Every structure is written in C-alpha cells, then in structure tokens.
Amino acid sequence: MYTAEEIVNYMMANDAFSRWLGIEVDKISPGHSRLIMTIREEMTNGFHIAHGGIVYSLADSALAFAANAHGKIAKTIQLTCQYVQSLFLGQQLFAEAIETTRTRKFAYYTIHIYTDNEVVATLQGMAYISEKDWIIKSTSSGM
C-alpha cells in the first residue's frame, strides 16, 4: 500500500490541469488535503475577477486528493459551490478538503477556499470509492 504523499504525487504528475492551475500540495493525509494556488491573469474573466471555474477546479482537486489518499481509487461525483466573495489577480488561495463521512462506496467532503484566513467559497462534495487499490506505475503515462 502506498502513502498518501506517494498517491497524490503520482496523481499530480499525471494531472496536467492541476499543474496548469499551479496547485501546490501543502498537506495531505487520508480524508484531508490542503492546497495552495495563485490567481493568474489568464484565470480572470471579463469583470477582472477570478473565473468561478477556477475556484471550483481548485476545490475539485482538493476533494480528489483527499479521497484518493486512503489508497482506493476515488472519483468526484458531485460538487456544489457557494461563492462568498470575488477573487482578484495575484491573490493566493488555499483549499482545505475535510472528509466528514466515509462509507465503503462513498465519501462526503466540505471544502473551504480561503485567502488571508477569510473564507471566500464553501463547497460540499461526494466521491465514489472504487474497490481498486492504487497502483503506481514507474512512468507518468497514466493511471
């Protein structure tokens, strides 16, 4: 069985989108992750604020890493978002996913997105837990 760090490092190596977002993994353990990223110009919309999809995507990665860190392959199947305030170019974001309930097939998460210790979005999500254990291949050709 692999450690949470080994699984998430492998996931990141094969996740071009999370790498494009500039996500850094700050903390990882089974059922918990804390990620960091910074809003870049290409992430803003016509109002010069961060596109909502950027916040949503950061939260989706946080949930996926927390769910998979248990060692079973897991996939997000539901995620809802409540935006609290706008985000701007250059702001550093933190995403913290916390597992609230886990059964054999499903896990439920609360994800907070914050900057400077102020919550800017809250999400609720669910992951499907497969019966497949993680197998880390020696190349980054996929999972």
C-alpha positions in Angstrom: 0.0 0.0 0.0 1.2 3.5 -0.8 1.3 6.6 1.4 -1.0 9.5 0.9 2.0 11.5 -0.4 3.0 8.9 -2.9 -0.5 8.7 -4.3 -1.0 12.4 -4.6 2.4 13.0 -6.1 1.6 10.4 -8.7 -1.8 12.0 -9.3 -0.2 15.4 -9.7 2.4 14.1 -12.1 -0.4 12.8 -14.3 -2.8 15.8 -13.9 -2.0 18.4 -16.5 -4.9 20.6 -15.4 -3.9 20.8 -11.7 -0.4 21.6 -12.8 -1.7 24.3 -15.2 -3.6 25.8 -12.2 -0.3 26.0 -10.4 -1.6 23.9 -7.5 0.9 23.0 -4.7 0.1 20.4 -2.2 0.7 21.8 1.3 -0.7 19.0 3.4 -2.1 15.6 2.6 -3.5 12.7 4.7 -6.3 10.2 4.2 -9.5 12.3 4.0 -7.8 15.6 4.2 -5.9 17.9 1.9 -4.7 21.5 1.8 -3.7 23.0 -1.5 -2.3 26.4 -2.5 -2.5 28.4 -5.8 -2.3 31.9 -7.0 -4.8 33.7 -9.3 -3.1 34.5 -12.7 -4.3 36.8 -15.4 -5.5 34.0 -17.7 -7.7 32.8 -14.8 -9.7 36.1 -14.7 -13.0 36.9 -16.6 -14.4 40.0 -18.3 -15.0 41.6 -14.9 -11.3 41.2 -14.0 -12.1 38.8 -11.2 -11.2 35.1 -10.9 -13.5 32.9 -13.1 -15.7 30.8 -10.8 -14.5 27.7 -12.6 -11.0 28.3 -11.2 -12.3 28.1 -7.6 -14.4 25.1 -8.4 -11.5 23.3 -10.1 -9.2 24.0 -7.1 -11.9 22.5 -4.8 -12.3 19.5 -7.1 -8.6 18.8 -6.9 -8.6 19.1 -3.1 -11.5 16.7 -2.8 -9.9 14.2 -5.3 -6.6 14.2 -3.4 -8.2 13.8 0.0 -10.4 11.0 -1.2 -7.7 9.1 -3.0 -5.2 9.4 -0.2 -6.9 6.5 1.5 -5.4 4.2 -1.1 -8.5 3.3 -3.1 -9.2 4.9 -6.5 -11.9 7.5 -5.9 -13.7 10.0 -8.3 -15.7 13.1 -7.6 -19.4 12.5 -8.5 -21.0 15.6 -7.0 -19.8 19.1 -6.0 -21.8 22.2 -5.2 -20.3 25.7 -4.6 -21.4 28.8 -2.7 -19.2 31.8 -3.6 -18.9 34.3 -0.8 -16.7 37.0 -2.4 -14.8 37.8 -5.6 -11.1 37.0 -6.0 -8.6 39.1 -7.9 -5.4 38.8 -9.8 -2.4 37.9 -7.6 -4.4 36.6 -4.7 -3.1 33.4 -3.1 -5.8 30.8 -2.4 -5.9 27.9 0.0 -8.3 25.0 -0.4 -8.9 22.7 2.5 -10.9 19.5 2.0 -12.1 17.7 5.0 -13.8 14.3 4.9 -17.0 14.4 7.0 -18.3 10.9 6.4 -17.0 7.8 4.6 -18.7 4.5 3.8 -17.4 1.6 1.7 -18.7 3.2 -1.5 -19.0 7.0 -0.9 -17.2 9.7 0.9 -18.5 13.2 1.7 -16.4 16.4 2.0 -16.6 20.0 3.0 -14.1 22.2 1.1 -13.3 25.7 2.2 -11.5 28.1 -0.2 -9.9 31.0 1.6 -7.3 33.7 1.4 -5.7 35.5 4.3 -7.7 33.3 6.6 -11.0 34.6 5.2 -13.4 32.1 3.6 -14.2 33.1 0.0 -16.1 29.9 -1.1 -17.5 26.8 0.5 -18.2 23.6 -1.3 -19.9 20.3 -0.5 -18.9 17.2 -2.4 -19.1 13.5 -2.7 -16.7 10.9 -4.1 -17.4 7.4 -5.3 -14.9 4.9 -3.8 -14.0 2.0 -6.1 -12.8 -1.3 -4.9 -9.5 -0.8 -6.8 -6.3 -0.1 -4.9 -3.9 2.4 -6.2 -1.1 1.0 -8.4 1.6 3.5 -9.1 3.4 2.9 -12.4 7.0 3.8 -12.9 6.2 6.1 -15.8 3.8 9.1 -15.9 1.8 7.5 -18.7 -1.4 7.5 -16.8 -3.3 5.5 -14.1 
